[in-house]
Amino acid sequence: MMPTTTLNALAVGPELSADRSLRLLVVDDQTANIQAVYQVFTGSYTVFMANSGPAALALCHENPPDLVLLDVVMPQMDGLEVCRRLKASERTSNIPVIFVTGGNSTSEEDACWEAGGVDFVSKPINPLTLRNRVRAHLTLKLQSDVLRSLAFVDGLTGIANRRQFDEQLPVEIGRCKRMSLPLGLILLDIDFFKRYNDRYGHQAGDACLRQVAMALRATLARPGDLVARYGGEEFVCILPNTPLEGALRIGTKLEAAVRALEIEHQLSDVATVVSISGGIVAGVPPPDCEPATLLAQADRLLYQAKQEGRARVKAESLATAGIVTVT
């Protein structure tokens, strides 16, 4: 197998990372064609290769590349079908596909556009044309990625926003159902936050929200965990592969981390500093489990934590409905 090469990525603008390792997937059933394309990009990008449509789809789902250079005519599955399948999957629909085709008929060009390709180049390839086409579409792809990521960030706190949470929760529920893994959900609320705003002002309130958000994010150490601003002074955490005991331990750490900030709160009835209350639900999601089910259960537990004195978390297992309180 020919080696792959990684060098610095193209600088596509001040808002994009200039040292990102960009990944190209070259798909062709002819080794000579793959080698020709590889020689064009060696020393500029990380180049992967696949010699069939099914192999290309598997690679794209396992580790999505930044761009695919795709032959049209292949046995088993042609490039048009590969492109259609990539565009039909949420995980791969945003990958730009440039067709590399030996045909030059209008009907074949139309078929490439209709399948979802962003461009096409003819064989035999012109290296300069291919490099410039790839550079242009990578630039657009990276800019699109940045804009897409910004759409999922809360403007005030810098953590994930409600939109990202709403999209991520059903994905994690579905994954945990399929694999029979536990899932934890924590709904958190800053205690007496309206009083805090009344006493210290809304600018101080915004600063408080940012500090709490950073403390929550720093406490969630695993890459798969997500903390998001749910709305107002409420936050929510998704904890994949986390049973009740682990979710309760994390919830307790989150409550302690916010107290440790020692943000003065003179109008709180439960502490002299800002504190939080939390509702925690965890367990293997049953077949009929929906996002609204978990949220309603966590919200009920959050309400109970507030009713029982705030500055605490309450946890309940999906399986046993046994409630645990930590003050």
N, C-alpha and C positions, 0 to 999 in steps of 0.2 A: 504493500500500500504506500502510495506517495505521502510524504510528510505534509503536515499543515504548518502554516506560518502565522505568527501573530506579531504585528507591529502596532504602533499608535494609530488610532482611528483618525479619520479626517476631521479637521476642525470645521464645523458647519455654522458657527455663529457663537457669539459670546454667551448665549443662554444655554449652550449645549456643551457637554463634556468633551474636551479635545483628546482625551486619552482612553476613550472607551474602545474596547476590542469589538469590532464589528464582525458579524458572522455571515458568510455567504454559503448557501447550499447550491451546488451544481448538480443537476439531475440530467443524466443522459445514459442511454444503454450502450454507447460506444466509448470505450476507454480513451481512444485518441481524441475524441471531442472534449472529454473531461480534462485531459491533459492540456489541450490548447487553451481552454478557459482558465485553468489553474495557472498557467504561465503568465497570463495577463494580470492576475491579481496577487501572485506570490509576492510577499514582502509588504503588502498593504493591508490585507485582511486575514482573518482566520477562515480557511476554506474547507468546507465539508463536501462530501460527495455521496451520491446515491445512483445506482445503475438501474433502478426500476421505480415505477410509481408507488407501489406499496412501501418500499424501503424509504422513499422520500417522505411519505405521510407519517411513517413511524418516527423518523428523525424530527420532523416538524412538531409533532405532539410531545415528544420527549424533551426536546430542547429547542424551542422555536428560534430559527435564524432571523437575521434582520432583513434578508432579501433572498429570493429564490430565483436562480437562472434555470429555466425549465425547457427541456426539449419537447417538441410537440409530438413527434412520431416515435412511439416506443411500444414494444410488445407488452402483453398482460394488461396494462392500463396506460392509455396515452396521456400526454401532458395536459390536454384540455380537461379530462376527467379529474386528474390530480388537482388542478387549479380549482375546479368547481367544489371539490371536497374540502380543500383548504378554506375557501370562502364560506362554506356552510358551517364550519366549526368556530365557535366563539373564541377558542384558544388560538386559532391560526388565521382568523379572518383578516387581521390587520397586516399580515406579512405581504409586502409587495412582490408580485411575480412578473418577471420579465421573460417572455418566451424567446427561445433561440430556435429559429425555424429555417428549414431548407426550402420551404415554399415561398412563393411571392404572389400568390393569387389573392384577389380581393376577398374571396369567400373564406380563405384561411385567415386572413387578417381580421375579418369580421368575427370569426369563431374565437380568435384569441381575445378580442375585446369582450365578447359576450360571456366568455368563461370567467372573466374577472381579472385578466392581466392588465398591468399598468403600462406596458410597453412591449415591443418585440424588436429583435435584431435578426438579421439574415445571416445564414451560413453561405460561404465561409465568413467568419467573423472579422470585422475590422477592429483591432485592439483599441485604438483611440476612441472610436465610437462607443464600444462596449464600456470602456472605463468611464467615459463621460455620462452615459446613460445610467450606469450603476451609481455613480457619485450623486447625480441629480435626485434619483429616487431614494437613496439612503438619506440625503439631506431632508427631504420631505418626510420620510419615515421618522427620523429622530425628532424633528420639530413636532410632528403629530404625537409622538410618545410623550414629549414634555407637556404639551397641552392636555393630553389625556390624564397624565398624572396630577396636574394642577387641579383638574376637575374633581379629584377625589381627596383634596386636602382642605381642611377647615382654615379659612382665611385668618382667623384670630389666633388660634392655638398652634397651628402648624401640624397637628396630628390628622388622622383620617377623619373624613366628615361623614355625615349621615348617609350620603349616597353610597360611599364605599362600603359602609357597614351593611346597608340594605342589599347590596349586590353580593357581599361575601358570605353573609349568614346562610342563605339557602344553599350555597355551594358547599359549605362545611357540613351542614346538616345532611345533604345528599351523600357526601363522601363518608361520613361517619356511619350512616345507615348501611351503605354498601359493604363497608369493612368491619361492621359491628364494633366500632370504636366509640369511647365516651367523648362527649362534647360539653364544655363548660361555658356558661354565659353569666356575666356579671353586669348588673345595672347599678350605677353609682350616682349619688346626688350630693352636692355640697350643702351642708346643713346651714339653714337660716341665711341663704345667700342674698335674699332680698334685703334683709336687715343689714347685711354687709355693704351692699350698694348704697343703702340709705345713709349709713354712717360714714363711709369712706369715699363715696362717689363712684361714678361709673368707670372712670379711668382706672382707679384702683381695683375695681371689680374685674375689668378686663385683664389687668396684670395678674390678679389672683387666679383667674381661669387659665392663663398661660402657665403659671407656676404649677398648678395642680396637674394640668395636662402633661407637662414635662416629667413630673414625679411619677405619674401613672405609667408613662411610656418607659421610663428608666427602670421601673420595677418589673415590667414584663420582659424577661430576658430571652425567651425563646423566639426564633425567627418567625414561626408560624402564628404567634399570638398577635391579636389586633386590638388596639385601643382606639376608640373613635369618640368624637363629640356627638352625643345623641341629640342635643338641643338645649339651649339655655345653659344651665349649670349642671346638666346631666351628662354622664359619660357611660360608655358601654364597652365591655371587653369580650372578645371571642377567644376561647381557649381550646383549640383542637386537641384531641387525644388526651383529655384531662378528666379524670374521675372526680367524684364529689370531694374526696379528701384533699386532692391537689388543688381543686378550684377554691375550696375554703381556705387553704393555706395561702394561696395567692391573694384572695380577697382580704385576708387579715393583713398581709404585707402592704397591700395598697392603702388600706386605712391608716396603717402606721406611718407609711411614707408621707402621706398628706399632713398628718399631725407633726411629723418631723420638720416640715417646712417652717413651722412656728410663725405662721402669718397671723398677726394679731386680729382678734375678732371679739370686741368688747360686748357686742349685743347677742352673742351666742348663749343659749341656755345650758349647753352641755360642756363647753370648754372655753378657755381663754384664747384659743387659737382656732383657725379654720379646721373643720373636720368633715368627714364624709360618712354617709350611710350607704349600705349596699344590699342588694338582693342577688343571691347566687343560686343557679340551678345547673345541675350537671348529671350526666348519665348517657347511656347509649340511646340515641333517639329511636323511638318506636316507629313502625312503618307509616303511621298516620301523622307523625310529628311535622308541624309546619313552623316557620319562623314566628308567626303570631302566637303560637302555643308557648314557645320558650319565653318570648318577651312578656306575655301576660303573667306567666308564673314568676319570672324575675321581678316584674313590677309589683306583684302582690307581696312578695317577700321584702322588697324595698319599703313598701308601705308599712308592713309590720315592724320593720326595723325602726322606722320613724315613730310609730305609735309606742314602741317600747323604750324610747329614750334617745334615739339617734346615736351618732358616733359609734356605730356597730354594723356588723354584717350578719345576715341570716341566710342560711343555705338549706336547700332541699334537693333530694335526689329524685330524678325522674322515675326511678324504679320503685323506691320505697315510700316516697312522700314523707320521709322522716325529716323533721326540721331541726337544725342546729343553729344556736345563737352564739356569736362571739362579741363580747363587749370590749 
